[in-house]
């Protein structure tokens, strides 16, 4: 009987032992603190992984550009007319293991039908135009790459597949923003730059960088809060001058003051990888990476900065195939020097 009572007392004591409410709350608080400390580290690790994937995409694009340049003797240019301006992206598809999509494009037929604001995608090219290709997208952006309101495609009932990667058209200074004329960069309309024309050295010349996808809508009024996903429509502020390059006779305009007058904001930045239009998939070094000054466009041309969703800078592809992360705080003179193919700038003399 004694042993039975002892066992019963032991069993009763075991049942009574456990966490008090205070102890439970303390444990929950500690777990919450640990989670709050670990969350930024996890987010940082994820962003680092996305940034590396983005760099790998650019490296593949660089390899495609090299293979195409070796095969054809020159880097591809941008078509000179809106109806036939297939992008650099479209022209290197076979070298990116995207032969099936390349075969879906008929380069002998117009990409666009009609002209001006009424141009729309040719139905023959529609399947390729609306195919989303992950290699053209930065994993850090997160926006929907399918554009449904880009007027030149949506008028034909076609969505357009976007891109975060944009080709470098040069410094954008002086008259170099007008790509109807040869620029100081690697790409302009009907350009055909050869390796030997990169006099600054392939390791010192940018060919591609990043842009943030547009928000797929146009708005009116003051500068939008998320201006990085929209461009200022500047047709009333500047325009091309009767077939001659120039910005109403002004060289190196003050863009920050110009944009104050903008009342229309376009959301088609990066709206399509297949159409080589300036406002869609090109950039210049006129503005620093991720500048607080919005992009701006007029009649297709304009000033478009390199931008990314990576904190602190942009991934950039150089003509030698290397990819570098360029900080937002890069020296302005150096940034412009890197955008030119034959500027003979002295910024690398110390190397």
Secondary structure, DSSP 8 states (H G I E B T S, - for coil): -HHHHHHHHHHHHHHH-S--HHHHHHHHHHHHHHHHHHHHHHHHHHHHHHHHHHHHHHHHHHHHHHHHHHHHSS---B-SSGGG-B-HHHHTGGGGT-HHHHHTS-TTS-SEES-GGG-EE-GGGHHHHT---GGGS-TTT-S--EES--HHHHTTT--EE--SEEEE-----TTTT-TTS--SSS--BT----GGG-TT-GGG-EEEEE-----S--EESS--TTGGG-EEE-TTT---BTTB--BTTBSS--HHHHGGG--EEE--TT--SSB--HHHHEE-SSS-TT-SS--EEETTEEE-----SSTTEEEEEETTS-EEEEETT--HHHHHHHH-SS---GGGTT-
